[in-house]
Amino acid sequence: MKQKRSQLDVIHDMLASVQRKGGKIKPTQLLSKSNLSYKMMQEYLVILDQRELLEETQEKGKKMFVITEKGCQFLAEYRKLSAFTEAFGL
């Protein structure tokens, strides 16, 4: 059975989804790429906004989410930590 994702894993998945889409993503795309319910996505968007990792913008009248520089730094550090723990079999 698959383990539940930790908060850090979910945040990574959300930010990585935005980064893979060129740094900005529509809400519905973020929802499906992150594999979250709408309610959970809304809760995590508050966290990401408060920590300045992701920001909401409008583009041609449509809501978009854009990864910030701080969000990109988070992803880089997360990947380093992930590689480190995998190197030790953790």
N, C-alpha and C positions, 0 to 999 in steps of 0.2 A: 504494500500500500504506500502511496506517495505521501510524503510529509507535507504539512502546511508550510507555506512560505513565511519567512520572518518579515517583519516590517521593512528591514533593510533590503531584502530580496524584492519585495513588491516595489519599493521606491526605485531600486535599480531597474527593474523591468519597465516601469513607467518611463523613466528618463531615457533608457536605452531605446525604447520604442520611438520616442520623440527624436532622438539623435539619428536613428536609422531613416527617419522620414525627412532628413535634411534640416533638422533643428526646429521644425514646427509641425503640428499635427492637429487634425480636427478632433473634436470630442468623441465622436463615434468610432473613429479609428483608434484613438487611445484606449477606449473601452474594450474593443475587441483584441487589440494587440497585447494589452496588459492582463487579459483574462480575469477581469474583475466584474462584480455586479455594479450597477449604477450607483447604488448607495455607498459601497466601499470606495469606488473611484472618487466620489465627492468628498469623502472623509480624507482620502490621501491627497487630493488636490489642495485642501486647506493646509495640510502639513507642508506640502511642497511650496506653496505660496508663502507661508509664514517663514520658512527657512530660505526663501529667495532662490530656490532651485528651478522653479518653473514659473512662468508668468502667463496670464491670460491677456490676449490682445484681440483686436477686431481686424479682419482683413476682408475688404469688399463686403462689409456687413455681416460677415460670418465669424463666429467665435473660433479662435485658434489658441493652442497652447504652445509656447516657445520656451525652449530650454535656455537657461541663463549660463553665463560663464561659470558661476558657482556650481551649477548643475553639472556642467562638463567636468569640472574639477572633482566633484563627487564621484562621477563615473570612473575617472582615471584612478582615483584612490581605491575605489571599491574593487576594481579589476586587479590592482596590485595586491590587495589583501586576499582576494580570491586565489590568485596564483600562489601566494605565500602559503596559505592553508593547504592548498592541494599538493604543494611540494612536500609537505610533511604528513600527507595522508589524513588530514583533518577535515 
